[in-house]
Amino acid sequence: EINMPQDNIKKAIQRGTGELPGMTYEEIVYEGYGPGGVAILIEATTDNKNRTTSEIRKIFNSHGGNLGENGCVSWMFSQKGYIMVDKTKFNEDEIMSIALELGAEDFKSDDEEYYEIITSPDDFERIKQELEKRNIQIYQAEITMLPKTYIKLTDKTAEQMLALMNELEEHDDVNHVYANFDISKEIMEKVGEKA
């Protein structure tokens, strides 16, 4: 026989049926700096803000970064719509003219595999649907935070930054990690070989 106060049983039943609030989740944005002064913005959801903050701080510290105050890096990012289209399936001039005609803010063809279409958050869904109506297959589409400027990283700093990003992205409470670093393809391959 278990000896448990009647009050505890009643509260447990109420929590289970939704009459009493149980766990509450909170959305938090963390801001900080990684190796080389890279700005990092993290969106997380947690049921224990103190625990998550402590864990995120520890991850930053162990990879040569530091957790900052709210507002320390958010000004370095803009919320944008981001659409990627496969380069092998469409002509650059055609995609660019369609994207700009639909009201895209920017069009980039720097990536080897994909065209990048940048929109305002308000126009994102409309432009995405218009592209789909024209049978333009979209590889990826999301509202995201894009850096206003990028910091080029080399060897050791790039390695530290990628390790930091990897550990942050693997944290259970983290939903998104945004950062303003740029690593050349050669260095990415070199770092990948070491991993």
Secondary structure, 3 states (H helix, E strand, C coil): CCCCCHHHHHHHHHHHHCCCCCCCCEEEEEEEECHHHCEEEEEEEECCHHHHHHHHHHHHHHCCCEECCCCCCHHHEEEEEEEEEEHHHCCHHHHHHHHHHCCCCEEECCCCCEEEEEECHHHHHHHHHHHHHCCCCEEEEEEEEEECCCEEECHHHHHHHHHHHHHHHHCCCEEEEEECEEECHHHHHHHHHHC
